[in-house]
């Protein structure tokens, strides 16, 4: 009897055979050839038939090949059916991906390969938690037209621990997760509560994951403290988002020998910028200073020097310090608390461009014409000495308000600051001509009292000094990106794609209802967005329009696929100016330094792709953690204001209610549909309005919504 399946061809050539031979003592067919062969065959095959068709012979090799197939199954590349045959997920109508939970108990599967999400009804969410990686069978389409899935297999459990509030009833303990995307409570058996009291915030270690018939079981691994304890919001966010925040001993050992000042020998072989009156301009509460600037007129043109802390001189590849900085990816900024990417001796010391001390830097010198075009640039390593630590408020007072006392105090810098302001006006004019999108959405900061309780929430006001520094940093980032693109160096560029067709359609529908139009046809450019933003200035709904337009755009990310930056209107853009707090900037520094020293040092495109995906993920993690902390603090702030009336703006509509942002205090929240009246309400017009099912009561719903938004 033949071992071949009828119609099978001879064993295919494995394009990865050389790689497998290097990696393994007893090489077997690669994953790539297994996937390609199953795709060609178009049906599931057993281990025996796969081994035969791929030329695997001998008991030892077949055993090794079986381990490979099982590993591919664990990774979600293959699925083994009830008859013991291996097949491709897509051929078996299976999809693998990550679960996104919803507070109401249902969820969605975000496919690994992209495409439309699958709806997971509550019964399918019983055995999984938010973040788990699973294989799902496409079960059909629900009554709302969504593809629905059935969980077939859990590939990876995402939650080893869960932070939440502990409760106990009748000697039975449970933890309500702080992450509302996890809707299941964790049962805590008697004796596993570590003495936690009712209402305290704890960390539960999962000992038994959920199943379709039972809730997850855990034990208390850490008691964080009482719910309203100052600083609790940060402790929760750190654990909820698994933020690295403690320095490993190996990192502490590496930085222990660093002196607080730069030794004279460190400046050898570098250009000397200590005679150049560079200054730092940052916020009042800034502690680490990445960048310093200097500008002087040259006729109608300008010479701009942007000096950036040379973190690469201290954070060397393949060290414990470098590994920890890579894992963190970026610093995380909470209100009143920072988790730095680098230890303090570097972030606030040796790498911070503090005034009147020598510091190592990588500088970008640019010559900028009267039209704002960068006509020439060069990068070099240098030693510098900042002349002053200025704040945005001080610089704006000197340049815009002409504060006489400050101008006298900094009289030696007055000319250079004036030249810097003149350059800003030129660069800003070029920005407008380029059509860069500038969303002016309010940012807030939380002001604390002496007891670390929130005293007030106030808007962050941007002035010309903020914009001046922003334009200087943009110029240096563009120059870095153009240099690396010219030399075809693979780094994680900072890219921003334009709107997808689906988001563009939704945006145009929204604008049409307001009597507005976005130009540019099917592929609008940044200047089309910019023109529309200018046209709505002064309208009472301008902020809502800004918000909806911003949501129509894709998220900026890091990737070596250099497609340019849509919103800024740049064909080449990279992050160069903040290596103390962003690891991608450090990689750009290393790549530029390697070019200057005419030595290899660039990553491969594949390595840069992995790096970019990692940094995009750590950036999103930091953003989500920061938003969680701000939500917590704003909720705490509003507890004392229950019952007070406020004016608000409706910022979003769903079937379950309205999202409203309260004016003046910049707090947003949900007005649930049950607060709108006794009718059944539905979102319509693409989720931009809500009304009662009965047409004659739609007006009443609108009035109710307006009333609730003001209270």
C-alpha positions as CSV (number, residue, x, y, z in Angstrom):
1,X,0.0,0.0,0.0
2,X,1.4,3.4,-1.0
3,X,2.1,6.0,1.6
4,X,1.2,8.8,-0.9
5,X,-2.1,10.4,-1.1
6,X,-3.5,10.1,-4.7
7,X,-2.6,13.1,-6.7
8,X,0.3,14.1,-4.4
9,X,3.5,15.3,-6.1
10,X,7.1,14.6,-5.1
11,X,8.5,16.3,-2.1
12,X,8.8,20.0,-2.8
13,X,12.1,21.9,-2.5
14,X,12.3,23.7,0.9
15,X,13.6,27.3,0.3
16,X,14.5,27.5,4.0
17,X,16.5,24.2,4.1
18,X,19.8,26.0,4.6
19,X,18.4,28.0,7.5
20,X,17.0,24.9,9.1
21,X,20.3,23.1,8.7
22,X,22.1,25.8,10.6
23,X,19.5,26.0,13.4
24,X,18.8,22.4,14.0
25,X,21.0,19.3,14.3
26,X,18.3,17.2,12.7
27,X,16.5,19.6,10.3
28,X,12.9,18.9,9.2
29,X,10.8,20.7,6.7
30,X,10.4,24.4,7.6
31,X,7.1,26.0,8.7
32,X,7.1,27.9,5.4
33,X,7.1,24.7,3.2
34,X,4.5,23.0,5.4
35,X,2.1,26.0,5.0
36,X,2.8,26.2,1.3
37,X,2.2,22.5,0.8
38,X,-1.1,22.4,2.7
39,X,-2.2,25.5,0.7
40,X,-1.4,23.7,-2.5
41,X,-3.1,20.4,-1.4
42,X,-6.3,22.3,-0.3
43,X,-7.3,19.7,2.4
44,X,-6.2,18.7,5.9
45,X,-3.5,15.9,6.0
46,X,-2.3,13.6,8.8
47,X,1.2,13.6,10.2
48,X,1.9,10.3,8.3
49,X,0.8,11.7,4.9
50,X,2.5,15.1,5.4
51,X,5.8,13.4,6.3
52,X,5.6,11.1,3.3
53,X,4.8,14.0,0.9
54,X,7.5,16.2,2.3
55,X,10.1,13.4,2.2
56,X,10.5,12.9,5.9
57,X,11.7,9.4,6.7
58,X,13.0,7.6,9.7
59,X,11.5,7.3,13.1
60,X,13.7,10.1,14.7
61,X,12.9,12.6,11.9
62,X,9.2,11.9,11.9
63,X,9.2,12.4,15.6
64,X,10.9,15.8,15.2
65,X,8.5,16.7,12.4
66,X,5.6,15.9,14.7
67,X,7.0,18.3,17.3
68,X,7.2,21.0,14.6
69,X,3.5,20.5,13.6
70,X,2.4,20.6,17.3
71,X,4.4,23.9,17.7
72,X,2.7,25.3,14.7
73,X,-0.6,24.3,16.2
74,X,0.3,26.0,19.4
75,X,1.2,29.2,17.5
76,X,-2.1,29.2,15.6
77,X,-0.5,28.5,12.2
78,X,-2.3,25.1,11.9
79,X,-5.4,23.5,13.3
80,X,-5.7,19.8,14.1
81,X,-9.2,18.5,13.4
82,X,-11.1,15.7,15.2
83,X,-9.7,13.1,12.7
84,X,-6.1,14.1,13.6
85,X,-5.4,15.9,10.4
86,X,-3.6,19.2,10.1
87,X,-5.0,22.0,8.0
88,X,-4.7,25.7,7.4
89,X,-7.0,27.9,9.4
90,X,-8.4,29.8,6.5
91,X,-9.2,26.6,4.6
92,X,-11.1,25.4,7.6
93,X,-13.0,28.7,8.0
94,X,-10.9,29.5,11.1
95,X,-9.5,32.8,12.1
96,X,-6.8,33.5,14.8
97,X,-6.5,36.7,16.6
98,X,-6.8,38.7,19.8
99,X,-9.9,39.1,21.9
100,X,-11.1,42.6,22.8
101,X,-13.6,42.5,25.6
102,X,-16.5,44.8,26.2
103,X,-18.0,45.8,29.7
104,X,-21.4,44.4,28.6
105,X,-20.0,40.9,28.3
106,X,-19.6,40.5,24.6
107,X,-16.4,40.9,22.7
108,X,-14.6,41.0,19.3
109,X,-11.8,39.1,17.7
110,X,-9.2,41.2,16.0
111,X,-7.7,38.9,13.3
112,X,-3.9,38.6,13.2
113,X,-3.9,38.9,9.5
114,X,-6.1,42.0,9.5
115,X,-9.6,42.4,8.0
116,X,-13.0,42.8,9.6
117,X,-13.4,42.0,13.3
118,X,-15.6,39.1,14.4
119,X,-18.3,39.5,17.0
120,X,-18.1,37.2,20.0
121,X,-21.4,36.9,21.8
122,X,-21.4,36.7,25.7
123,X,-21.6,32.9,25.7
124,X,-18.3,32.7,23.7
125,X,-16.6,35.2,26.1
126,X,-17.2,33.0,29.1
127,X,-14.1,30.9,28.5
128,X,-11.8,33.8,27.5
129,X,-10.6,37.1,28.8
130,X,-9.7,40.4,27.2
131,X,-6.3,40.1,25.5
132,X,-6.3,36.3,25.0
133,X,-5.2,35.0,21.6
134,X,-7.6,32.4,20.3
135,X,-8.7,30.5,17.2
136,X,-12.3,31.2,16.2
137,X,-14.6,29.4,13.7
138,X,-16.7,31.7,11.6
139,X,-20.2,30.7,12.7
140,X,-22.3,33.0,10.5
141,X,-23.8,36.5,10.5
142,X,-25.9,37.9,13.4
143,X,-29.0,39.9,13.0
144,X,-27.0,43.1,12.8
145,X,-25.0,41.9,9.8
146,X,-21.8,41.2,11.8
147,X,-19.7,38.1,11.3
148,X,-20.0,36.0,14.4
149,X,-17.4,33.6,15.8
150,X,-17.2,30.5,18.0
151,X,-14.1,30.1,20.1
152,X,-12.4,26.8,19.1
153,X,-9.1,27.0,20.9
154,X,-7.2,29.4,23.3
155,X,-3.6,29.9,22.0
156,X,-2.4,32.2,24.7
157,X,-3.7,33.5,28.0
158,X,-2.9,37.2,28.3
159,X,-3.7,37.8,32.0
160,X,-1.4,36.1,34.5
161,X,-2.6,38.7,37.0
162,X,-5.5,41.0,37.2
163,X,-5.8,44.2,39.3
164,X,-9.2,45.1,40.8
165,X,-11.3,45.7,43.9
166,X,-11.7,42.9,46.4
167,X,-15.1,42.0,47.9
168,X,-16.2,39.3,50.3
169,X,-19.7,37.9,50.9
170,X,-20.5,34.9,53.1
171,X,-16.8,33.8,53.2
172,X,-16.6,33.9,49.4
173,X,-14.2,36.4,48.0
174,X,-14.0,37.8,44.5
175,X,-12.2,40.5,42.6
176,X,-14.0,43.0,40.3
177,X,-11.4,43.9,37.6
178,X,-10.4,47.5,37.2
179,X,-10.2,46.9,33.5
180,X,-13.8,47.1,32.4
181,X,-13.0,45.1,29.3
182,X,-12.8,42.1,31.7
183,X,-16.4,41.6,32.7
184,X,-15.9,38.4,34.7
185,X,-15.2,38.5,38.4
186,X,-12.3,36.4,39.7
187,X,-13.2,34.0,42.5
188,X,-10.9,33.9,45.5
189,X,-11.1,30.7,47.6
190,X,-11.1,31.0,51.4
191,X,-7.6,31.3,52.7
192,X,-6.1,32.8,49.5
193,X,-7.1,36.4,50.2
194,X,-3.8,37.5,51.9
195,X,-6.0,39.3,54.6
196,X,-7.4,41.7,52.0
197,X,-10.3,43.8,53.4
198,X,-13.6,44.5,51.6
199,X,-13.2,47.3,49.1
200,X,-9.4,47.3,48.9
201,X,-7.5,47.3,45.6
202,X,-5.6,44.0,45.1
203,X,-3.7,42.1,42.5
204,X,-5.1,38.6,41.8
205,X,-2.9,35.9,40.3
206,X,-5.0,33.6,38.0
207,X,-4.7,30.0,39.1
208,X,-7.5,28.6,36.9
209,X,-8.5,30.3,33.7
210,X,-12.2,30.6,32.9
211,X,-14.1,27.9,31.0
212,X,-17.5,27.9,29.3
213,X,-18.9,26.6,32.6
214,X,-16.9,28.3,35.3
215,X,-15.5,31.7,36.2
216,X,-11.7,32.3,36.6
217,X,-10.2,31.4,40.0
218,X,-7.3,33.2,41.6
219,X,-5.4,34.0,44.7
220,X,-4.5,37.5,46.1
221,X,-0.8,38.1,45.2
222,X,-0.6,41.7,46.4
223,X,-2.7,44.1,48.5
224,X,-2.2,47.6,47.1
225,X,-4.4,49.5,49.6
226,X,-7.6,51.4,50.0
227,X,-9.4,52.6,46.9
228,X,-9.1,56.4,47.5
229,X,-5.5,56.3,48.7
230,X,-3.4,59.0,47.0
231,X,-1.3,57.5,44.2
232,X,-3.5,54.4,43.9
233,X,-4.5,55.3,40.3
234,X,-0.8,55.0,39.2
235,X,-0.3,51.7,41.1
236,X,-3.4,50.3,39.3
237,X,-2.3,51.5,35.9
238,X,1.2,50.1,36.3
239,X,-0.2,46.6,37.0
240,X,-3.1,46.8,34.6
241,X,-0.9,47.6,31.7
242,X,2.1,45.6,32.9
243,X,4.4,48.6,32.8
244,X,8.1,47.9,33.7
245,X,8.8,50.2,36.6
246,X,11.5,48.6,38.7
247,X,15.2,48.7,37.7
248,X,16.7,45.2,37.5
249,X,19.9,44.7,39.6
250,X,22.0,44.3,36.4
251,X,20.9,47.8,35.2
252,X,21.7,49.3,38.6
253,X,25.1,47.7,38.6
254,X,25.9,49.1,35.1
255,X,24.9,52.7,36.0
256,X,26.5,52.6,39.5
257,X,29.9,53.6,38.2
258,X,28.7,56.7,36.2
259,X,30.0,60.0,37.5
260,X,27.5,62.9,37.7
261,X,29.6,65.1,35.4
262,X,31.0,64.6,31.8
263,X,34.7,63.9,32.0
264,X,36.9,66.1,29.8
265,X,38.1,63.1,27.8
266,X,34.6,62.4,26.7
267,X,34.7,65.4,24.4
268,X,37.7,64.3,22.4
269,X,37.0,63.9,18.7
270,X,33.8,66.0,19.0
271,X,33.1,69.5,17.8
272,X,33.1,72.1,20.6
273,X,29.8,74.0,20.8
274,X,30.4,75.4,24.3
275,X,30.8,78.9,22.9
276,X,27.4,78.7,21.1
277,X,24.6,80.2,23.3
278,X,22.3,77.2,23.1
279,X,19.3,77.3,25.4
280,X,16.6,74.8,26.5
281,X,13.0,75.8,26.4
282,X,10.5,73.5,28.2
283,X,7.6,73.5,30.6
284,X,7.9,74.7,34.2
285,X,7.7,71.2,35.6
286,X,10.1,69.5,33.1
287,X,13.0,67.7,34.7
288,X,14.8,66.1,31.7
289,X,16.0,68.3,28.9
290,X,16.5,66.5,25.6
291,X,17.0,69.5,23.3
292,X,18.7,72.9,23.1
293,X,18.4,75.4,20.3
294,X,20.3,78.3,18.8
295,X,19.5,80.5,15.8
296,X,21.2,83.4,14.0
297,X,20.3,85.4,10.9
298,X,22.4,85.1,7.8
299,X,21.0,87.8,5.6
300,X,17.4,86.8,4.8
301,X,18.2,83.2,5.7
302,X,18.8,81.5,9.1
303,X,21.3,79.1,10.7
304,X,19.5,76.9,13.2
305,X,21.4,74.5,15.5
306,X,19.3,71.8,17.3
307,X,21.5,70.0,19.9
308,X,20.1,66.7,21.2
309,X,21.3,64.8,24.2
310,X,23.7,62.0,23.1
311,X,22.1,59.1,24.9
312,X,23.8,56.7,22.5
313,X,27.1,57.5,24.2
314,X,25.9,56.0,27.5
315,X,23.3,53.4,26.4
316,X,25.3,50.8,24.5
317,X,23.9,47.9,22.5
318,X,23.7,44.5,24.2
319,X,23.9,45.8,27.7
320,X,21.3,45.3,30.5
321,X,20.6,49.0,30.4
322,X,19.9,48.9,26.7
323,X,17.7,45.8,27.0
324,X,15.6,47.4,29.8
325,X,15.2,50.7,27.8
326,X,14.1,48.7,24.8
327,X,11.5,46.8,26.7
328,X,10.1,50.1,28.2
329,X,10.2,51.7,24.7
330,X,9.4,55.1,26.1
331,X,8.9,57.1,29.3
332,X,5.3,57.1,30.7
333,X,4.0,60.5,31.9
334,X,1.2,60.4,34.5
335,X,-0.1,63.5,36.3
336,X,2.4,64.1,39.1
337,X,4.4,60.9,38.4
338,X,6.8,59.6,35.7
339,X,8.1,56.2,34.8
340,X,11.3,57.0,33.0
341,X,12.8,55.0,30.1
342,X,16.3,55.6,31.6
343,X,17.6,55.6,35.2
344,X,17.6,59.0,36.9
345,X,21.4,59.5,36.7
346,X,21.0,59.6,33.0
347,X,17.5,61.0,32.4
348,X,17.9,63.9,34.9
349,X,21.7,63.9,35.0
350,X,24.3,63.0,32.4
351,X,21.8,63.0,29.4
352,X,19.8,66.1,30.5
353,X,21.1,69.3,29.0
354,X,21.1,71.2,32.3
355,X,22.4,74.8,32.3
356,X,26.1,75.7,32.7
357,X,27.5,72.1,32.6
358,X,29.2,70.2,29.8
359,X,27.0,67.7,28.0
360,X,27.5,65.3,25.1
361,X,25.1,65.9,22.2
362,X,24.3,65.0,18.6
363,X,23.7,68.3,16.7
364,X,21.8,69.1,13.6
365,X,22.9,72.3,11.9
366,X,20.4,73.6,9.3
367,X,20.5,76.5,6.9
368,X,16.9,77.6,6.2
369,X,15.9,80.0,3.5
370,X,13.6,83.0,3.6
371,X,10.7,80.7,2.4
372,X,11.2,78.2,5.2
373,X,12.9,75.5,3.1
374,X,15.8,73.6,4.6
375,X,18.4,74.3,2.0
376,X,21.2,72.4,3.7
377,X,21.9,70.4,6.9
378,X,24.6,68.4,8.6
379,X,24.8,66.2,11.7
380,X,27.8,65.9,14.0
381,X,28.7,64.8,17.5
382,X,29.6,67.6,19.9
383,X,30.1,68.8,23.4
384,X,27.9,71.7,24.5
385,X,27.1,73.9,27.5
386,X,23.5,75.2,27.8
387,X,23.4,78.9,28.7
388,X,20.0,78.9,30.2
389,X,17.0,76.7,31.2
390,X,14.1,78.8,29.9
391,X,10.4,78.0,30.2
392,X,7.7,78.5,27.5
393,X,6.1,81.1,29.7
394,X,9.3,83.1,30.0
395,X,10.1,83.0,26.3
396,X,6.6,84.0,25.3
397,X,6.7,86.9,27.8
398,X,10.0,88.1,26.3
399,X,9.2,87.6,22.6
400,X,5.4,88.2,22.4
401,X,4.6,90.4,25.5
402,X,8.0,92.2,25.4
403,X,8.5,91.8,29.2
404,X,11.2,94.4,29.9
405,X,12.5,92.8,33.2
406,X,13.0,89.4,31.6
407,X,14.6,90.9,28.5
408,X,17.1,92.7,30.8
409,X,17.8,89.6,32.7
410,X,18.5,87.6,29.6
411,X,20.0,90.5,27.6
412,X,22.9,88.3,26.3
413,X,20.4,86.0,24.7
414,X,17.9,88.6,23.4
415,X,19.3,88.8,19.9
416,X,19.4,85.0,19.4
417,X,15.9,84.6,20.8
418,X,14.6,87.3,18.5
419,X,16.2,85.5,15.5
420,X,14.6,82.2,16.7
421,X,11.2,83.9,16.8
422,X,11.7,85.3,13.3
423,X,12.6,81.8,12.1
424,X,9.5,80.4,13.8
425,X,7.3,82.8,11.8
426,X,9.0,81.7,8.6
427,X,8.6,78.0,9.4
428,X,5.0,78.5,10.5
429,X,4.2,80.2,7.2
430,X,5.8,77.3,5.3
431,X,3.8,74.9,7.4
432,X,0.5,76.6,6.4
433,X,1.6,76.6,2.8
434,X,2.5,72.9,3.0
435,X,-1.0,72.3,4.3
436,X,-0.1,70.5,7.5
437,X,-3.0,69.6,9.7
438,X,-3.1,71.3,13.0
439,X,-5.8,70.1,15.4
440,X,-6.2,72.5,18.3
441,X,-8.0,70.2,20.7
442,X,-7.8,71.2,24.4
443,X,-5.3,69.4,26.7
444,X,-5.7,69.6,30.4
445,X,-3.5,69.3,33.5
446,X,-4.5,68.3,37.0
447,X,-3.6,70.6,39.8
448,X,-3.1,69.0,43.3
449,X,-3.4,70.5,46.8
450,X,-1.0,69.8,49.6
451,X,-2.8,66.5,50.5
452,X,-2.3,65.3,46.9
453,X,-6.0,65.7,46.2
454,X,-7.2,67.2,43.0
455,X,-7.8,70.9,43.5
456,X,-8.8,71.7,39.9
457,X,-8.5,70.7,36.3
458,X,-7.3,73.4,33.9
459,X,-6.6,73.7,30.2
460,X,-3.0,73.7,28.9
461,X,-2.6,76.8,26.9
462,X,-0.1,76.7,24.0
463,X,1.7,79.9,23.2
464,X,4.2,80.9,20.5
465,X,7.1,79.5,22.5
466,X,5.5,76.0,22.4
467,X,5.1,76.3,18.6
468,X,8.6,77.8,18.1
469,X,10.2,74.7,19.7
470,X,7.8,72.4,17.9
471,X,8.9,73.9,14.5
472,X,12.6,73.5,15.4
473,X,12.1,69.9,16.4
474,X,10.1,69.2,13.2
475,X,13.0,70.6,11.1
476,X,15.6,68.4,12.9
477,X,13.3,65.3,12.6
478,X,12.8,65.9,8.9
479,X,16.5,66.4,8.3
480,X,17.3,63.1,10.1
481,X,14.7,61.2,8.1
482,X,15.9,62.6,4.8
483,X,19.5,61.6,5.6
484,X,18.5,58.1,6.5
485,X,16.2,57.7,3.6
486,X,18.9,59.0,1.2
487,X,21.3,56.4,2.5
488,X,18.5,53.7,2.5
489,X,19.0,53.0,6.2
490,X,16.3,50.8,7.8
491,X,15.0,52.4,11.0
492,X,11.6,52.7,12.5
493,X,10.4,55.9,10.7
494,X,7.5,57.8,12.2
495,X,4.7,57.4,9.6
496,X,1.1,58.4,9.3
497,X,-1.2,57.1,6.7
498,X,-4.2,59.0,5.3
499,X,-7.8,58.1,6.1
500,X,-9.2,54.7,5.0
501,X,-12.0,54.6,2.5
502,X,-14.4,53.5,5.2
503,X,-13.5,56.4,7.6
504,X,-13.5,58.9,4.8
505,X,-17.0,57.9,3.9
506,X,-18.2,58.3,7.5
507,X,-16.5,61.7,7.7
508,X,-18.0,63.0,4.5
509,X,-21.5,61.9,5.7
510,X,-21.0,63.8,9.0
511,X,-19.8,66.9,7.2
512,X,-22.6,66.8,4.7
513,X,-25.2,67.0,7.5
514,X,-23.4,70.2,8.7
515,X,-23.3,71.7,5.2
516,X,-19.6,71.2,4.9
517,X,-17.4,69.5,2.4
518,X,-13.9,68.0,2.5
519,X,-12.0,68.5,-0.8
520,X,-9.6,66.2,-2.4
521,X,-12.0,63.6,-3.8
522,X,-11.2,59.9,-2.9
523,X,-7.7,60.7,-1.7
524,X,-7.7,64.0,0.2
525,X,-4.4,65.5,1.2
526,X,-3.4,67.1,4.5
527,X,-4.0,70.6,2.9
528,X,-7.7,69.6,2.3
529,X,-8.1,68.8,6.0
530,X,-6.3,72.1,6.9
531,X,-8.5,74.2,4.7
532,X,-11.6,72.7,6.2
533,X,-10.3,73.3,9.8
534,X,-9.6,76.9,8.9
535,X,-13.1,77.4,7.5
536,X,-14.9,76.2,10.7
537,X,-12.9,78.5,13.1
538,X,-15.3,80.4,15.3
539,X,-18.2,78.0,14.9
540,X,-19.9,76.7,18.1
541,X,-19.4,73.1,16.9
542,X,-15.8,73.6,15.8
543,X,-14.4,71.4,18.5
544,X,-16.7,68.6,17.6
545,X,-15.7,68.9,14.0
546,X,-12.0,68.8,15.0
547,X,-12.7,65.7,17.0
548,X,-14.5,63.8,14.2
549,X,-11.9,64.8,11.7
550,X,-9.1,63.6,13.9
551,X,-10.8,60.3,14.5
552,X,-11.0,59.8,10.7
553,X,-7.2,59.6,10.4
554,X,-5.1,56.6,11.0
555,X,-2.9,56.2,14.0
556,X,0.7,57.3,13.6
557,X,3.2,54.4,14.1
558,X,6.8,53.3,13.7
559,X,7.8,51.2,10.7
560,X,10.7,51.0,8.2
561,X,8.1,51.3,5.5
562,X,8.7,55.0,4.9
563,X,5.3,56.2,3.5
564,X,5.6,59.7,4.9
565,X,3.6,61.6,7.5
566,X,0.1,62.5,6.2
567,X,-0.9,65.1,8.9
568,X,2.5,66.9,8.8
569,X,2.7,66.8,5.1
570,X,6.2,65.4,5.0
571,X,7.4,62.6,2.6
572,X,10.1,61.7,5.1
573,X,9.8,61.9,8.9
574,X,11.5,60.2,11.9
575,X,11.9,60.9,15.6
576,X,15.3,62.2,16.5
577,X,14.8,64.8,19.2
578,X,13.8,62.9,22.3
579,X,16.2,60.0,23.0
580,X,15.9,60.3,26.7
581,X,12.2,59.4,26.6
582,X,11.8,57.5,23.3
583,X,13.8,54.5,22.2
584,X,13.1,55.0,18.4
585,X,15.0,58.3,18.7
586,X,18.0,56.4,20.1
587,X,18.0,54.0,17.2
588,X,18.0,57.0,14.8
589,X,21.0,58.5,16.7
590,X,22.8,55.2,16.4
591,X,22.1,55.0,12.7
592,X,23.3,58.6,12.1
593,X,26.4,58.1,14.2
594,X,27.3,55.0,12.2
595,X,26.9,57.0,8.9
596,X,29.1,59.8,10.3
597,X,31.8,57.2,11.3
598,X,31.5,55.3,8.0
599,X,30.9,52.0,9.8
600,X,28.1,49.4,9.6
601,X,25.5,49.7,12.2
602,X,22.1,49.7,10.6
603,X,19.4,47.0,11.2
604,X,17.9,44.9,8.5
605,X,14.5,45.8,7.3
606,X,13.1,42.7,9.1
607,X,14.7,43.8,12.4
608,X,13.5,47.4,11.9
609,X,10.0,46.1,11.3
610,X,10.0,44.1,14.6
611,X,11.4,47.1,16.4
612,X,8.7,49.4,14.9
613,X,5.9,47.1,15.9
614,X,7.3,46.9,19.5
615,X,7.6,50.7,19.9
616,X,4.1,51.3,18.4
617,X,2.8,48.8,21.0
618,X,4.7,50.4,24.0
619,X,3.5,53.8,22.8
620,X,-0.1,52.7,22.8
621,X,0.4,51.0,26.2
622,X,1.7,54.2,27.7
623,X,-1.2,56.3,26.1
624,X,-3.8,53.8,27.4
625,X,-2.3,53.7,30.9
626,X,-2.1,57.5,31.0
627,X,-5.8,57.8,30.0
628,X,-6.8,55.3,32.6
629,X,-5.1,57.3,35.3
630,X,-6.7,60.6,34.1
631,X,-10.1,58.9,34.0
632,X,-9.6,57.6,37.6
633,X,-8.6,61.1,38.8
634,X,-11.4,62.9,37.0
635,X,-13.9,60.4,38.5
636,X,-12.5,61.0,41.9
637,X,-12.8,64.8,41.3
638,X,-16.4,64.6,40.3
639,X,-17.5,62.5,43.3
640,X,-17.9,65.7,45.3
641,X,-19.9,67.4,42.5
642,X,-22.8,64.9,42.1
643,X,-26.0,66.8,41.7
644,X,-24.4,70.0,40.4
645,X,-25.5,71.3,37.0
646,X,-23.0,71.7,34.2
647,X,-23.1,72.7,30.5
648,X,-21.8,70.1,28.2
649,X,-21.1,69.2,24.6
650,X,-22.4,65.9,23.1
651,X,-19.2,64.3,21.7
652,X,-20.5,60.8,20.7
653,X,-23.6,58.7,20.2
654,X,-24.2,55.0,20.7
655,X,-27.3,52.8,21.0
656,X,-26.7,52.8,24.8
657,X,-26.5,56.6,25.3
658,X,-24.6,59.8,24.7
659,X,-21.0,60.7,25.5
660,X,-20.9,64.3,26.9
661,X,-17.9,66.5,27.7
662,X,-18.5,69.0,30.4
663,X,-17.4,72.5,29.6
664,X,-14.8,74.4,31.7
665,X,-13.7,71.3,33.7
666,X,-13.0,69.0,30.7
667,X,-14.5,65.9,32.1
668,X,-16.4,63.5,29.8
669,X,-18.8,60.7,30.6
670,X,-21.8,58.7,29.5
671,X,-25.5,59.7,29.7
672,X,-27.1,56.3,29.6
673,X,-30.1,55.7,27.3
674,X,-32.2,54.9,30.3
675,X,-31.9,58.6,31.4
676,X,-33.5,59.8,28.2
677,X,-37.0,58.6,28.9
678,X,-39.2,55.5,28.7
679,X,-39.0,55.0,24.9
680,X,-36.7,52.7,23.1
681,X,-33.8,54.8,21.6
682,X,-31.5,53.9,18.8
683,X,-28.5,55.5,17.2
684,X,-28.9,56.4,13.6
685,X,-27.3,58.4,10.8
686,X,-24.1,56.4,11.2
687,X,-23.9,56.8,15.0
688,X,-24.2,60.6,14.9
689,X,-27.7,61.0,16.3
690,X,-30.0,59.2,18.7
691,X,-33.8,59.1,18.6
692,X,-36.9,57.2,19.9
693,X,-38.3,54.4,17.8
694,X,-41.5,56.4,17.4
695,X,-40.9,59.2,15.0
696,X,-43.3,61.6,16.9
697,X,-41.1,61.2,20.0
698,X,-37.7,61.8,18.3
699,X,-37.9,65.5,19.0
700,X,-38.6,64.7,22.7
701,X,-35.5,62.6,22.8
702,X,-33.4,65.4,21.4
703,X,-34.8,67.8,24.1
704,X,-34.1,65.2,26.8
705,X,-30.5,64.7,25.6
706,X,-29.9,68.4,25.6
707,X,-31.4,68.7,29.1
708,X,-29.2,65.8,30.4
709,X,-26.1,67.2,28.8
710,X,-26.5,70.4,30.8
711,X,-26.9,68.5,34.1
